[in-house]
Amino acid sequence: MKTPDKPINETDRINTLRSLKILDTQAEERFDRLTRLAARMFDVPIALVSLIDEDRQWFKSATGLDASETHRDISFCGHAILGDEIFNIPDATQDERFADNPLVTMDPSIRLYVGCPLKAHDGAKMGTLCLIDQKPRELSKEDLQALRDLADMAEQELAASQLATLDDLTMISNRRGFAMLAEKALQMSARNGLPASLIAIDLDKFKQINDQFGHAEGDKALIAFTDILKSTFRESDLYARMGGDEFSVLLTNTTEEQALDSMIRLRNQVNDFNEKSGFQYQLEFSAGICPVDFSNKLDLNSLLEKSDLLMYKNKSSN
């Protein structure tokens, strides 16, 4: 096993990492959504945002892995930050640097490792967005580019939380965050020939809740509905508050019929909530499902408009 070398700018690099004040902080949706999406896009069991501290690699986000950190001496990411390019190991058992590494010979039994370095504002490499699989495989050039695109988003989140890709109230993606992630997910679906469906959702009679019970109660309704969305859809699905009482959900590898089943589950969940909540009002919603036609040029804004039109059509018919 080869222990990773230290970058020549190690002292400055560590100072920059510490200045971010992110080490040992709680999980955050803005990073977790990236690793969830990466795991689904590339069909890997593990995806990480890993930060290389002085003697350890610490995971700001870990999809598919229970550990929060490992020693730096056995880290793959410690090697990845030594270069500018994606660090790609198709089969760790065939690489003399890693064949006897305990992360290979024991859990999590790494075979494929692909890590894209994450740079800070001064160019220092903080860590990686990485993919791990327990079977050997090769990623295509298109996959590697898609990983780099996701890593760019992770860099932006590291550099400036004020980029505001999360909705402050519900703590799910806002319109900007949804657009960034949905475009990449749609491109990957198109490349792999997988179906996708976009859903527009609007809370009904929301203005009446604000007018009759106050905006604080309206905020409670939005948070409650968001919690129902989280419990209904898969972790890898993309959902966002687009503004006001409007939400969008992108379901990848999902047909229109399967999306309709998801909406039935959502309606049942909302009905169950209304029976038990004790709120002085009922949560109600309208929705429009737009299957993605990959035979036409992908245009997220057009898809959003189509799903909105279908939603308003359904709302007017109720």
WOGI-V848371 format. One record per residue. SS is DSSP state (H for helix, E for strand, - for the rest). OMEGA is omega as a letter, one per 30 degrees, with the letter a starting at -180 (999 if undefined). D_LAST is the distance of its C-alpha to the last C-alpha in whole Angstrom. Layout:
SS/OMEGA/D_LAST, SS/OMEGA/D_LAST
This chain:
-/l/65, -/l/65, -/a/64, -/l/62, -/l/65, -/l/64, -/a/63, -/l/65, -/a/63, H/a/63, H/l/64, H/a/61, H/l/59, H/l/59, H/l/59, H/l/56, H/a/54, H/a/55, H/l/54, -/l/50, -/a/50, -/a/48, -/l/50, -/l/49, -/a/46, -/l/43, -/l/40, -/a/38, H/a/35, H/l/36, H/a/38, H/a/37, H/l/34, H/a/37, H/l/39, H/a/36, H/a/35, H/l/38, H/a/39, H/a/36, H/a/37, -/l/40, -/l/40, -/a/42, -/a/42, E/l/43, E/a/43, E/l/44, E/a/45, E/l/48, E/a/51, E/l/54, -/a/56, -/a/60, -/a/60, E/l/57, E/a/54, E/a/51, E/l/47, E/l/45, E/a/42, E/l/43, E/l/40, -/a/42, -/a/45, -/a/46, -/l/49, -/l/48, E/l/52, E/l/55, E/a/58, H/a/59, H/a/62, H/a/60, -/l/57, -/a/56, H/l/54, H/l/57, H/a/58, H/a/55, -/a/56, -/a/59, -/l/58, -/a/56, -/l/54, -/a/52, E/a/54, E/l/53, E/a/55, -/a/54, -/a/56, H/a/57, H/a/60, H/a/62, -/a/62, -/l/65, -/a/64, -/a/61, -/a/62, -/l/64, -/a/61, H/l/60, H/l/56, H/a/57, H/l/59, -/l/57, -/g/53, -/l/51, -/a/53, -/l/53, -/l/53, E/l/51, E/l/51, E/a/50, E/l/50, E/a/49, E/l/51, E/a/49, E/l/51, -/a/51, -/a/52, -/l/55, -/l/55, -/a/56, E/a/54, E/a/52, E/a/51, E/l/49, E/a/45, E/l/47, E/l/46, E/l/47, E/l/47, -/l/50, -/a/51, -/l/52, -/l/50, -/l/50, -/l/48, -/l/47, H/l/48, H/l/44, H/a/44, H/l/46, H/l/45, H/l/41, H/l/43, H/l/45, H/l/42, H/l/40, H/l/43, H/l/43, H/l/40, H/l/42, H/a/45, H/l/42, H/l/41, H/a/45, H/a/46, -/l/43, H/a/40, H/l/40, H/l/38, -/l/35, -/l/33, E/l/31, -/a/29, -/a/31, -/a/29, -/a/27, -/l/30, -/a/28, E/l/28, -/a/28, H/a/27, H/l/30, H/l/31, H/a/28, H/a/29, H/a/33, H/a/32, H/l/29, H/l/32, H/a/34, H/l/32, H/l/31, H/l/35, H/l/36, H/l/33, H/a/34, H/a/38, H/l/37, -/a/35, -/l/32, -/l/29, E/l/26, E/l/22, E/a/21, E/l/18, E/a/16, E/l/14, E/l/13, E/l/13, -/l/10, -/a/12, H/l/15, H/l/17, H/l/17, H/l/19, H/a/21, H/a/22, H/a/22, H/l/24, -/a/25, H/l/25, H/l/27, H/l/25, H/l/22, H/l/25, H/l/25, H/l/21, H/l/21, H/l/24, H/l/23, H/l/20, H/l/22, H/l/25, H/l/22, H/a/21, H/a/25, H/a/25, H/a/23, -/l/24, -/l/28, -/a/30, -/l/31, -/l/27, E/l/27, E/a/24, E/l/24, E/a/23, E/a/23, E/l/22, -/a/21, -/a/18, E/l/17, E/l/19, E/l/20, E/l/21, E/l/24, E/l/25, E/a/28, -/a/30, -/l/26, -/l/25, H/l/21, H/l/21, H/l/22, H/l/20, H/l/17, H/l/19, H/a/20, H/l/16, H/l/16, H/l/19, H/a/17, H/l/14, H/l/17, H/l/19, H/l/17, H/l/16, H/l/20, H/a/21, H/a/19, H/a/21, H/a/24, -/a/24, -/l/25, -/l/23, -/a/22, -/l/18, -/l/16, -/l/15, -/a/11, E/l/10, E/a/9, E/l/11, E/a/13, E/a/16, E/l/19, E/a/22, -/l/25, -/a/27, -/l/31, -/l/32, -/l/31, -/a/33, -/l/31, -/a/29, H/a/27, H/l/26, H/l/25, H/l/23, H/l/21, H/l/20, H/l/19, H/l/17, H/l/16, H/l/15, H/l/13, H/a/11, H/l/10, H/l/9, H/l/6, H/a/5, H/a/6, H/a/4, -/999/0
